[in-house]
Amino acid sequence: MKSRSAWQYPLRLDPRDGAAVAQTVKETGQSINSVLTLSIRKGLPMARAALSRPPSRVTAVDPLPERLLRRAYAGPDELDGVSPRQLAKFQTRKEPR
């Protein structure tokens, strides 16, 4: 394999990570460079996903218009006549209090 232009970077590894690299080199018979290069190629997409900012919206569904929300919640619902004590009877023990 022809060598491409080298990109040098002083790498500071945690001792546990260094030991994991050394163990992988020993088990596979590959060079440290090959192990680190493959680790970067395989791990970079996961690192990018983990370090990326989450999208501003969690859902792709547009929020309901304000007038629709007011209309939906303006009228009485089935729990308006239920007291807190009666409501507690309907709840299971597994629900948070």
Helices and strands as residue ranges (DSSP letters): H 15-28, H 32-51, H 66-74, H 84-90
